[in-house]
Amino acid sequence: MATDPKTKTVLQLVGVVAVMGGLAWASVPFYDWFCRVTGFGGTTNVAEGTTGEILDREIKIKFDASKSRDMAWEFKPLQYEMTMRIGEEGLAFYEAYNPTDRPIAGQASYNVTPYEAGGFFSKIECFCFTEQVLQPGERVTMPVSFFVDPEIATDPDAKYTKSITLSYTFYEIDLPEQEQAALEPNNDAQVSVN
């Protein structure tokens, strides 16, 4: 059966659009996976603990905090830098404060610079692993424990790294269901007038 050239062209264009849409849909999860595996783009690793190896070489860790434009919290690091030995476990603290009269849920995104160091920066515990909910007027101190993998010293791209900056950005998210339910008026109590 012969196909009309116009119909064939339309079918080819529909096919191209479908393939391009599929590639666009798959690009975000693929890029996220690629960054987590390679440390590209400053994505850090998660570890159960240090490797146990501590080098005699020191590295400076700097701490940065920001928030999205619509996030009402105040958010800052409690120390701006520390010097530690490569492989040694570090502990740093950030502070968040909710100055509003309503509970606010937040989630932190993070990265490190220079990007080459991302694959060697490992977090053991971090407030960024879970969502945070601050009640009105609540102030919290949030820890992050981490280490720089000693393999950084032999990596051709990262071995000359003298300092690493750990950056967090907090953005507002929807309140968890139990928090949202606590705010809603009780609809079970009904008053009957006779």
ZIMOBEL-V279822 format. One line per field, one symbol per residue. ss: DSSP state (2 for helix, 1 for strand, 0 for the rest). phi: phi as a letter, one per 30 degrees, with the letter a starting at -180 (. if undefined). Layout:
# ZIMOBEL-V279822
ss->???
phi->???
This chain:
# ZIMOBEL-V279822
ss->00002222222222222222222222222222222222022200110000000000011111111110000001111000111110000111111110000001111111111022222211111122200111000011111111110222220000000011111111111000222222200000000000
phi->.dcdeddddddddddddddddddddddddddededddcidiidcccbdaddjcbddccbcccbbbbbdecdddcbaddbcabcbddjddcbbbcbbbcddcbdbcbbccaabbdeddedcccccbadddbdcbcdeidbbccdbcaacdedddcdddcdcdcbbcccbbcbdbddeeddddddddddddccccc
